[in-house]
Amino acid sequence: MSNTAQYDLNVILTPNLSEAQVQSEKDAIDQLIERYKGTQNKLDEWGNQRLAYPIRKFNEGYYLIYRLTLPVDSPKTIEGSLRQRDNVMRVLVVKDRPEWRTQKQAPEAPADEAAAPAS
């Protein structure tokens, strides 16, 4: 069994950050990933989105969703380091599990429709 796995790192930043501050936070996250020998596969930057409930009296947050490959012992350390940053409101690291993905199958045509001649 390999000692790396796929993870989703979800970070919610305070919504009132400038572009330079957001970039600074993204750079800090990238440095943490590199420090713990991980690789970033994808970054989805959702921007400011409404929160389900207020956090620190904010109704919105700036969402960053990372897809990472990390050694199995580093997600908790990265999560703990990010929680200490002032502009980070929430952090969640989730291990990607293939069995959780749903696969859409093409609907099959009923047998009686396929056999009936077209009029």
C-alpha positions as CSV (number, residue, x, y, z in Angstrom):
1,M,0.0,0.0,0.0
2,S,1.4,3.4,-0.9
3,N,2.0,6.1,1.7
4,T,0.2,8.8,-0.3
5,A,-3.5,9.5,-0.9
6,Q,-5.8,11.9,-2.6
7,Y,-7.3,14.6,-0.4
8,D,-9.6,17.6,-0.8
9,L,-8.5,20.6,1.2
10,N,-11.4,23.1,1.7
11,V,-10.4,26.5,3.1
12,I,-12.8,29.4,3.8
13,L,-11.1,32.8,4.2
14,T,-12.6,36.0,5.5
15,P,-14.5,37.8,2.7
16,N,-13.1,41.3,3.1
17,L,-9.5,40.4,1.8
18,S,-7.9,42.3,-1.1
19,E,-6.6,40.3,-4.1
20,A,-3.1,40.7,-2.7
21,Q,-4.1,39.3,0.6
22,V,-5.9,36.3,-1.0
23,Q,-2.8,35.6,-3.1
24,S,-0.7,35.8,0.1
25,E,-2.9,33.2,1.7
26,K,-2.8,31.0,-1.4
27,D,1.0,31.2,-1.4
28,A,1.1,30.3,2.3
29,I,-1.1,27.2,1.6
30,D,1.2,26.2,-1.3
31,Q,4.3,26.5,0.9
32,L,2.6,24.3,3.5
33,I,1.8,21.7,0.9
34,E,5.4,21.7,-0.4
35,R,6.8,21.6,3.1
36,Y,4.9,18.3,3.8
37,K,5.9,16.8,0.5
38,G,2.5,17.1,-1.1
39,T,1.5,18.0,-4.7
40,Q,-1.4,20.2,-5.7
41,N,-3.4,18.6,-8.5
42,K,-6.2,21.2,-8.9
43,L,-7.4,24.5,-7.3
44,D,-11.1,25.6,-7.5
45,E,-11.4,29.2,-6.4
46,W,-15.0,29.9,-5.8
47,G,-14.6,33.4,-4.5
48,N,-17.0,34.9,-2.0
49,Q,-20.0,32.7,-1.3
50,R,-22.8,32.9,1.2
51,L,-22.3,30.8,4.3
52,A,-24.9,28.5,5.7
53,Y,-24.5,30.2,9.1
54,P,-22.5,33.2,10.3
55,I,-18.8,32.6,11.2
56,R,-17.1,35.4,13.1
57,K,-20.1,37.6,12.3
58,F,-19.5,37.2,8.6
59,N,-22.3,36.0,6.3
60,E,-19.9,35.3,3.4
61,G,-16.6,33.6,3.0
62,Y,-13.9,33.3,0.3
63,Y,-13.8,29.6,-0.8
64,L,-10.7,27.8,-1.9
65,I,-11.0,24.1,-2.8
66,Y,-7.7,22.2,-3.3
67,R,-7.3,18.7,-4.7
68,L,-4.0,17.3,-3.3
69,T,-1.8,14.2,-3.2
70,L,-0.3,14.1,0.3
71,P,1.6,11.6,2.5
72,V,-1.0,10.0,4.8
73,D,0.6,11.5,8.0
74,S,0.5,15.2,6.9
75,P,-3.2,16.2,6.5
76,K,-3.7,16.8,10.3
77,T,-0.5,18.9,10.5
78,I,-1.5,21.0,7.5
79,E,-5.0,21.5,8.9
80,G,-3.6,22.5,12.3
81,S,-1.2,25.0,10.7
82,L,-3.9,26.6,8.6
83,R,-6.3,27.0,11.6
84,Q,-3.7,29.3,13.2
85,R,-3.8,31.8,10.4
86,D,-5.8,35.0,11.1
87,N,-7.6,35.1,7.8
88,V,-8.7,31.5,7.7
89,M,-12.2,31.0,9.1
90,R,-12.6,27.2,8.4
91,V,-10.5,24.3,7.2
92,L,-11.6,20.8,6.3
93,V,-9.4,18.0,4.9
94,V,-11.2,15.0,3.5
95,K,-9.6,11.9,2.1
96,D,-10.9,11.1,-1.4
97,R,-12.5,7.7,-1.6
98,P,-13.4,6.4,-5.0
99,E,-16.4,4.4,-3.7
100,W,-18.0,7.8,-2.7
101,R,-18.2,8.9,-6.3
102,T,-21.4,8.3,-8.2
103,Q,-21.3,7.1,-11.7
104,K,-24.1,8.1,-14.0
105,Q,-25.1,5.3,-16.3
106,A,-26.8,5.9,-19.7
107,P,-30.5,5.0,-19.5
108,E,-31.3,1.8,-21.4
109,A,-34.2,1.8,-23.9
110,P,-37.0,-0.5,-23.0
111,A,-36.9,-3.7,-25.0
112,D,-40.4,-3.3,-26.4
113,E,-39.6,0.2,-27.8
114,A,-36.5,-1.1,-29.5
115,A,-38.3,-4.0,-31.2
116,A,-41.3,-2.0,-32.4
117,P,-41.1,-0.8,-36.0
118,A,-41.2,3.0,-36.6
119,S,-44.4,4.3,-38.1
